[in-house]
Structures are given as C-alpha cells and as structure tokens.
C-alpha cells in the first residue's frame, strides 16, 4: 500500500530561521508531488506542485525539491515569519492508485516572534 | 481563490439520521472530490466525480453515497449517520483529473459534522 509520511508531526522555530519540512513516499511511481498549507479551521491551499520529471519548484520564500529515487521531497522555507505558522501537508498521486492523491498527515509549524 | 463553497459549514446531528452535504463550484472544473479529515488519519478520499452523473469510490466510501446532477454541484449523503462519521469534510475540485501531471486540487472551506 502506498503511503506518504511526514516527520516531524510538529515543529517550533524562532522567527527568521530557515527551515526544512520533510515528506517521504513509498513508491517512486508518482505523477507529481504537491505541497499544501492548512490554517486552523480552514481548507487546504496549494503551495507548490513538482511534476515527476522535475527536481524542484520555487515560489517566493518557498522551495520544494523532489528526489523520486530516494522517495523524498522537502519544502524549504526561507526567513520564516509568524504568518508561516500553519500545518503543511504533502501529497502524491500514485500510478497504481489511479492517480488519487495520497496525503501525509502533515507537519504543524509554529514560528515564534 | 477558487470558487468553492460548502454547506452547511457546521452541523450537529443524531445517530441514524440522514445528512447531505453540498459542494458548489463556479470554476466549471470537471473533477470533484469529497475527503474527510481526522486526527491520526489525515485526509482520506471518500468519493470523486469525473463528470455529470459519473462517480467512483475512494478509500473510505462505506456508509456514504454521492450524486452529481450538474457540473457545479456535488452532494455527499450519509444515509444513516454514525458516530464514526464525525469528522471534517472537505470538497475539492480539479481541472484535468486524477493523473494529470500538473493538475492540482483546490479545496473548499470544509464542513464540521458532529454525530451524537
């Protein structure tokens, strides 16, 4: 069974720090790897999508990388701000799941002023 | 933000009663999805639709049914609600489908359902 795992479940950092969130997946046969943000009581917001043929994507202070051979993706957040506090989820559509998105359980990030 | 609304946003009901949740989109996207989100389980797909009257099961479809009579509306029905269906339900939409290499999903604000 394909799985997506995110460790740690929670992370607290001081404002201004650069940080990395980790995502691992059990099967390299994925169509893409997606990162989402979820604020408390809200829906998910798409941050970045890396196609399976790509190695990374950037948006502002966010950079996501993808290494299919090792089954890993990372989300790098530069110069963190309190407004970055949220839960970050990664998800991947696996070939043999018919492309349905399988989500990790998320990393809850807290950026302290 | 993608035009997705869910109704109701909050609902408390009793075991054994039927419940219908509605998802409405203004983006004219072909694909629509229903997920539930629970602590310890994350987001799990219940059902999805790939067109009007075209639906299929997801990972946790038991106890749920769906209908899509118009492109913009996707209904999730709990025929006889149980306490295990207490959860937050999210609707999502996408343009290209499940396996599109660059297809992302856009999520609604969620419905918090409590079954007593």
Contacts between the chains, C-beta under 8 A, distances in Angstrom:
chain1	res1	chain2	res2	distance
A	31	B	99	5.3
A	31	B	100	7.2
A	31	B	101	5.3
A	32	B	101	5.8
A	32	B	102	6.9
A	32	B	103	7.9
A	34	B	104	6.0
A	34	B	105	7.9
A	36	B	107	7.9
A	41	B	110	7.7
A	42	B	109	6.3
A	42	B	110	7.2
A	43	B	4	7.9
A	43	B	90	5.8
A	43	B	107	3.8
A	43	B	108	5.4
A	43	B	109	4.9
A	43	B	110	5.4
A	44	B	43	7.8
A	44	B	90	7.2
A	44	B	92	7.8
A	44	B	105	7.9
A	44	B	107	4.2
A	45	B	107	7.4
A	46	B	104	4.6
A	46	B	105	7.1
A	46	B	106	6.7
A	49	B	102	6.3
A	49	B	104	5.0
A	51	B	101	4.9
A	51	B	102	5.7
A	52	B	101	6.7
A	53	B	101	7.7
A	89	B	42	7.4
A	89	B	43	7.2
A	91	B	43	7.7
A	93	B	98	6.2
A	93	B	99	6.1
A	95	B	99	7.7
A	98	B	98	5.9
A	98	B	99	7.1
A	99	B	97	7.2
A	99	B	98	3.3
A	99	B	99	3.1
A	99	B	100	7.7
A	100	B	45	5.6
A	100	B	48	7.5
A	100	B	58	6.5
A	100	B	59	7.5
A	100	B	98	5.7
A	101	B	45	7.1
A	101	B	98	7.9
A	101	B	105	6.5
A	103	B	42	4.9
A	103	B	43	4.2
A	103	B	44	7.8
A	104	B	42	6.6
A	105	B	40	7.5
A	105	B	41	7.6
A	105	B	42	4.2
A	106	B	42	6.7
